Every structure is written in structure tokens, then in C-alpha cells.
């Protein structure tokens, strides 16, 4: 999850995804259901959203490992085709099982990825995975989520948001985040901050040219200058 600095001091980076989960900071509302039919929300049995994800296929969802590890599969409900979580639009499915990447411990150590198997398939177009060559510094991707819209904002957005964020070169990210692992992660953000994923966006997709390149994983605060968010490098784990 995207952990905020204070949380990082108490827990091992978990994100409330990249922030383990903030709403998209500095983004805009997604108002066309056809734009991102593969985006899903992970909710509790009572309907509370806690992470995002993306459809890999009708019955499979990819998300951050920190979003689901320690949760019983049956306690997670996946919601698809619903831009506004206050409505009853779209489809829902319980999770029958999930698999976390082997060796995962905390987001800051990489391998922050999990694949969920749904009890009921969803009728939405899945998102193909990006090639390993997609992670060029300066390439701009789109991140999606229902998380917080500011670091100190206690409320999440019921509306799906998106933001356009450029990839930061690996060497620059390594200089900012000492635990950065270029095989497992990549960074995205602006030098001046202002646009970023945040708490509760964790597990949400980062998309380049219509393909899944990243998953919101962890970070320090939200949208701070010279502090890019860190994403799981999906092509390392999925083909």
C-alpha cells in the first residue's frame, strides 16, 4: 500500500498502496465506462473500498500483494464496471482464491503482486500486459484509482480518477529511494510533485499504450516534490 511517512515509521511499507491507497492526487474523473473497462475495485464484505486492480481475464484480477495478504479470499469482493462506487452499476464477484508472488514480504522489498481468481467471471475486456521494453524514462502512463486526493485528506473518492504520470529513470529513482530494485519496481512522478497516486489507490493499474505496466505499490507521502511513487514492474512477473 502506499504508506504515508508516519505509517512507514510504524509498519513495514505496506501501501495503502503506493501508496497503498490514496485517491489520485491532481487527477481527473473518469466519466466514460468504455475508457477503462478492466479497472476493478477491491471491497470488504460491507462494501468499503480498500484497493484497486485490473482484469487479466474474465476470471482473474491482478493487484498488489499487500492489498490481500492476510485476508481470507472470501472476505474480498471485486467490483467491476462501476465508476461511481455509490451506485449498483456493473458486476461483483467474490474471490475464490489468490496467489501472492513467491518471496513477497513487504512492498519496499518488491514482488508486490498477487493474482486473484474470481468465483464468477466478469464480462469486461481484460487488460494485456506491457512488454519489458515499456519502461523508458519519460514515458507517460495513466494511473487509476479511488483513493485519497491529498496526502492529509481522510476521505476517499467514490468516483474513479486517473492521472497522467511520467516514468522516472531507474538511476534517479534509486537515488531517491534507497530500497529501489529496478527488476521489481519502477518510479513515476513529476519533479515538482502535485500529481500522484495516493492512499487507497494501491493495487490500481498504471497503463502505457493500452497495456498494464505497473501496479500502485508504495511511496513516501503523496505528490511530494522529488518523491515519485513506486510501482510494481508487472512485466517482471507476468507475460
N, C-alpha and C positions, 0 to 999 in steps of 0.2 A: 504494500500500500504505500501511498505517498505519505511519508511521515513528515510531520512538521518538526521543526528543530527541537521543541520541547519534548515531543513524543520520542524523538530519536534518543534523547538522553535517558529515557526510561525503558523503552522497548528496543529490541533489535530491529532495525529498519523493517518495517512492515509496510507498507504504504498505507495508507489509507490511500493507496496506490500512487504512484509517483508521487508517489504521491498517493498512496493508497486510495485516495479518493477525494478530490476536491472537485467543485464544479469546474468547468472550463473557465479559466480567467482570461478576460479580454477577447472572448469569442462571440459567436452569434448563434441565434436559434436556428435549428434545422426544422424547416416547415414543409418539406416535401418527403413523403414517406418512401418515394422511389429513389431518393438520393443514397440512402444507406440502409437497404432492407435487411442487411446482415447484422446490424447492431442489435445487441440484446442487453437487457438489464438483469442483474442477479439480485433477487429479493429474498427476504425471510418469509416464513410461512404467514406472517402477519402483513406482508406487503411492503415492508420497508426496504428500499433500495440500498445496497451497500457496495456494489462493484458493477463493472460493465464487462462486456465480452463480445465475441463475434462468431457467427456461424461458419464452421468449416465445412459442414454438410448438413443435410436435413436433421440429423440426429446427433450432431456434435458441435460443441461450443469450446472455443479456446479463451482462456482468461489468465489472470495472474495466479501463481501458486499461493501467494499469501492471502488471496481472497477466499480460498476454500479449505486450505489445510486446517485440520482440526474440526471441521464442520461435518456433520453427518450428511451424506448425499441427499437423503430425503428431506432435509431441512432447507434445501435450496430450491427456489422456484425461478425458472428462467422465463423472462417476458420478452416476446419478440413482436415487431410490427406496431410498437406503441411509442410514439414520440413524446406524448404527454402522459406521464405515469399516473395522473389523476383520473384518466379515463379507463374504460374497459376495452379499448381497441386491441386488435391483434390476437396473439395466441400465448398460452402459458403451458409450461411443462415442468414436471418435477424432474430432478436429476436422479438417475438410477445408479450411477457410479461415476467416479472420476479418477484420473491418473495424474499425479504430480511428477514433474521431471525428476529422474533419479539423482540423488545427491543434493536436492534443494534443502537449504536451511533457513536463510533469510534473504530478502530481496537484494541487499547490498553485496551478497556473495554470488549473485547470478542464478541461473536456472529457474527464474521466477515465471514459470509457465505451467499450466495444467489444461488437460482436455477433459471436458465433461461429456458424458453420454446421457442423452435425454430419454425419458420414459416415453415421450410422444414426439415424433418428428415435427418440424416446423416447415410451413410452406413458403419459405422465403429464399431468395437467391443467396448462396453462400459466398464467402469472400476467399479468393485464391491467395496463396502465399507468395510473397515477393521473392525474387532471386537474390542470392548473396551479393550481387553487384549493385543492389539498390541503395546501399548506404553511403553515398557520396556526400562529403561535407558540402553544405549549401543547398542540397536538395530539399525541397519543401514538401512536407507531408501534412495530412489533416488528422487531427486527433478528436475523438468524440467522447462525450460523457455527460452524466447527470450530476456531477459533483459540485463542490462549492465554487463560487465565482470570485472569491477573495480569500487570502490566507487566514484572516481572522473572522470570516463570515461563518457563523454557526449553522446557517441554513443551507440546504442543498436545493438545487433547481429541479422542479418536476418536469421541466422541458429539456429535451435533448439539445445540447450545444455542441458546436465544433469550433476549432481554431486552426489556423494555418501556421505551422511552426517549422523552421529550418533545422536540418541536422547539423550538429556541431562536429567538426573534425575530431577524430579519436584522440589525437595528441592534446588538443585543447581540453577535452573532457577529462582526460587523465590528470591534467594539471589542476583541475578544479575539484575533482572527486578522487581522493587517494585510493579508494577501493574499486575504481572503474576497471572493468575487464572487457576489452574490446571484442572478445569472442562471444561473450554472453550478453553484452549490452551495447547501447548507443545513446548519445545525448541529443536533445533537441531544445532549442530556445533562442532567445534574442539577447544580444549583449546588454541592452537596456532593460531587459525584463518586460513586464507588462502583459505578456501573453504566455499561457502555460496550461498544463493540466494541473489538477489540484486534488484535494482530499475527496474521496469517493468516486474519482474518475478511474481509480485503479482497475486494472484488467481490461480497460477500454482499448479499442483499436487505434493504431497510428497507421494511416493508409497512404501509400505512394502509388500514383498512377493506377488506381483501382485494385491494388493488391495490399495484403496485410504485411507490413514491415515490422511493426512493433506493438508492444503491449505496455500500457502505463504501469510502471513498476515502483520507482521510489524517487526521492529527491529531498532537498532541504528547503522548507517553506514552499511558497507558490509564487511564480512570476517575479522572483527577485532578480536584480541586475547581476549579470555574470554568474548566474547559478542555474544552468539548464536542468530540465528534468531528465531522468534516466528511464529508458525503455528497454524491455527485453528484446534482444535481436532474434526475432522469430525464425529467420532463415537458418539459424544455427540448429534449431530443434525440430522444425517441420519442413518438409519438402513439398 
